[in-house]
């Protein structure tokens, strides 16, 4: 809720290089160059698509605010030396204020939109009905928000037809094709090109760290599951990272600062290789992703010689945490059910398949940005 207009004040400071605005509820400074650079008028930004029509170099380097005054909800600014008048709406300024940005948090932080979890989540797995998310935008938003917050959600009542992952991807993004095709099949095969296609249990992993970029979201839909065993385990890689950081900060540090290597050349037509840290932080220390895939590990060659034993110790400890049952949720994926998960956060595993029954999952990849874009579009449409 905005403060009453009469309580707002503005004053030009630093010889016009900035202004200080008291909104009543909060006080923020804004630089003149920032205010001019972010002008929302039709000559600066296209009214149709919001894209900027000028470059920074079209704005004088010595831009300053010559005069500032409130006019209703608009802060009207007169810029020199352009002699240009531009208005910024109070809600827009408050939404984009940067003066009181929080001090940098400890490395490995996550924003308020992320909730880490462990095995206790197994009592209340996020789940939605396919028919509901197709028909009801509010149900779809709730489902997608769960995926963004927890890193995964189940979906029930899906069609049991080949290609269904593509239809599910269309609910929030676009399929990323790979050498496996638009969709890939995970089933028991006699002579597999990939260990996922055998009846062995699969250690918890993230998919395809040998790609650049690594697939962000994975969809796995169950078409057949008549086999005993073959249960799905999910582990929150962000919880693994937090546990490692808490108990062994040096181990966390080395896994974030040095790259591992991953490779895949399972068929003659591909030789994929990429390097990335097992725990990836942004330049501001935000935890961005986790990669862990024993099957596609390639020789480590980016860690200084003296630190290699430490890196191996850290990797071993990370693997121990990933195997800790206290962190995993476990469930059986039945025909007509699917899981959608953040492949750079949530590790997945499969228990060994026993007996003669068949198991057939079909999957595909979608980029993370589609998920967040669809959430933003639905939030705007639904006014929440
Ligand atoms: Fe996988």
Boltz pocket constraint, residues with backbone or C-beta under 6 A from the ligand:
constraints:
  - pocket:
      binder: B
      contacts: [[A, 196], [A, 205], [A, 206], [A, 207], [A, 348]]
      max_distance: 6.0
